[in-house]
Amino acid sequence: MLRLDGVSRRFGDRQVLHEVSFDVTAGRMTGFVGANGAGKTTSMRIIMGVLAPDAGEVTWQGERLTRAVRRRIGYMPEERGLYPKMSVRDQLDYLGRLHGLGRDAVRRNAEELIERLSLGERAGDPVEQLSLGNQQRAQIAAALIHDPDILVLDEPFSGLDPIAVDTVVDVLRERTRRGVPVLFSSHQLDVVERLCDDLVIIAGGRIRAAGGRAELRAGHALPRYALTVDGDAGWLRDEPGVQLVDLDGAHAVFELAPDADDQRVLAAALSRGPVRAFGPVTPSLAEIFREVAR
Ligand SMILES: Nc1ncnc2c1ncn2[C@@H]1O[C@H](COP(=O)(O)OP(=O)(O)OP(=O)(O)O)[C@@H](O)[C@H]1O
């Protein structure tokens, strides 16, 4: 397990990270989400040792990260970092060798990644001549070339079309199945919703929520219900224990106080006319994010 424990960092007089702590567990995809400037890239740079924390530490299997462990991390930096004039294949070859892999192993890994990431036709072209989406795939191949033990990926899905997202997801899932912990940042909450096992939400340099996706979705709000009636559902406003979340004519989403009874609300709705739909709803990740990252 990769662990950040009380990591703080300031730039000048600006505190950018406030005692950031979270775990990235083996075999799980951990989505790291937050608005622009929330502190995701800074946290990842600290994991990689590109930046030093002012306080706190990063550990792997309980030990403070060493250079040797960091060499076993596959990192996709925000600023990217492939050589524009070098071909994808040469680049992978160079990076693999730099990480100490033998010629055959590098070649095998490179061909597999090129194929899996559908880069075959472009693998001989200089990176600068590839579309942005293909450059992004090449970046992912570069992060994976040395069969890393840990993956730290800064916005790996930005600029990818939905099919490419699926391709990359498959490749990453394969790594988690082998037990690799994967930390990835993303602005695309729909992708995170689909992909992550665990979620870390950061806002203003503070962790606002962290844990299993299902757990967060289930536990982060009061029980929520959706009701659809024939007329206007505005009367819900005056129902005891009901807190309206959204009202759109005949359709309402509301939260219920812990001591309130959902069947009483249903009975109240039926006493006013037909009820078309009634039931509990789970908040989406986007809703949780808006709630906790305010
Ligand atoms: N080298 C630096 N010097 C000064 N301030 C910095 C530096 N690096 C980052 N910051 C500031 O730290 C804060 C956090 O930035 P960071 O890049 O970690 O956020 P982020 O969550 O990755 O955002 P984004 O999604 O926009 O990439 C920002 O306010 C940023 O301006």
The ligand as an SDF file (V2000), in Angstrom:
LIG
                    3D

 31 33  0  0  0  0  0  0  0  0999 V2000
    5.8710   25.6510   -8.2100 N   0  0  0  0  0  0  0  0  0  0  0  0
    4.8350   26.3500   -7.7040 C   0  0  0  0  0  0  0  0  0  0  0  0
    4.9960   27.5910   -7.2070 N   0  0  0  0  0  0  0  0  0  0  0  0
    3.9520   28.2730   -6.6860 C   0  0  0  0  0  0  0  0  0  0  0  0
    2.6890   27.8020   -6.6050 N   0  0  0  0  0  0  0  0  0  0  0  0
    2.4680   26.5860   -7.0900 C   0  0  0  0  0  0  0  0  0  0  0  0
    3.5110   25.7850   -7.6720 C   0  0  0  0  0  0  0  0  0  0  0  0
    2.9830   24.5860   -8.0490 N   0  0  0  0  0  0  0  0  0  0  0  0
    1.6590   24.6600   -7.7430 C   0  0  0  0  0  0  0  0  0  0  0  0
    1.3530   25.8520   -7.1720 N   0  0  0  0  0  0  0  0  0  0  0  0
    0.0290   26.2350   -6.6590 C   0  0  0  0  0  0  0  0  0  0  0  0
   -0.4370   25.2100   -5.8370 O   0  0  0  0  0  0  0  0  0  0  0  0
   -1.8450   25.0410   -5.9640 C   0  0  0  0  0  0  0  0  0  0  0  0
   -2.1300   23.5810   -6.2670 C   0  0  0  0  0  0  0  0  0  0  0  0
   -1.7040   23.2750   -7.5890 O   0  0  0  0  0  0  0  0  0  0  0  0
   -1.7870   21.8420   -8.2370 P   0  0  0  0  0  0  0  0  0  0  0  0
   -1.1420   21.9460   -9.5870 O   0  0  0  0  0  0  0  0  0  0  0  0
   -1.2570   20.8540   -7.2910 O   0  0  0  0  0  0  0  0  0  0  0  0
   -3.3470   21.6370   -8.3740 O   0  0  0  0  0  0  0  0  0  0  0  0
   -4.1580   20.5710   -9.2190 P   0  0  0  0  0  0  0  0  0  0  0  0
   -5.1890   20.0430   -8.2980 O   0  0  0  0  0  0  0  0  0  0  0  0
   -3.2430   19.6040   -9.8390 O   0  0  0  0  0  0  0  0  0  0  0  0
   -4.8450   21.4640  -10.3100 O   0  0  0  0  0  0  0  0  0  0  0  0
   -5.1230   21.1920  -11.8880 P   0  0  0  0  0  0  0  0  0  0  0  0
   -6.2990   20.3100  -11.9200 O   0  0  0  0  0  0  0  0  0  0  0  0
   -5.4170   22.5700  -12.3740 O   0  0  0  0  0  0  0  0  0  0  0  0
   -3.8840   20.6000  -12.4570 O   0  0  0  0  0  0  0  0  0  0  0  0
   -2.2750   25.9940   -7.0610 C   0  0  0  0  0  0  0  0  0  0  0  0
   -2.8230   27.1340   -6.4670 O   0  0  0  0  0  0  0  0  0  0  0  0
   -0.9990   26.3200   -7.7780 C   0  0  0  0  0  0  0  0  0  0  0  0
   -1.0530   27.6130   -8.3100 O   0  0  0  0  0  0  0  0  0  0  0  0
  1  2  1  0
  2  3  1  0
  2  7  2  0
  3  4  2  0
  4  5  1  0
  5  6  2  0
  6  7  1  0
  6 10  1  0
  7  8  1  0
  8  9  2  0
  9 10  1  0
 10 11  1  0
 11 12  1  0
 11 30  1  0
 12 13  1  0
 13 14  1  0
 13 28  1  0
 14 15  1  0
 15 16  1  0
 16 17  2  0
 16 18  1  0
 16 19  1  0
 19 20  1  0
 20 21  2  0
 20 22  1  0
 20 23  1  0
 23 24  1  0
 24 25  2  0
 24 26  1  0
 24 27  1  0
 28 29  1  0
 28 30  1  0
 30 31  1  0
M  END
$$$$
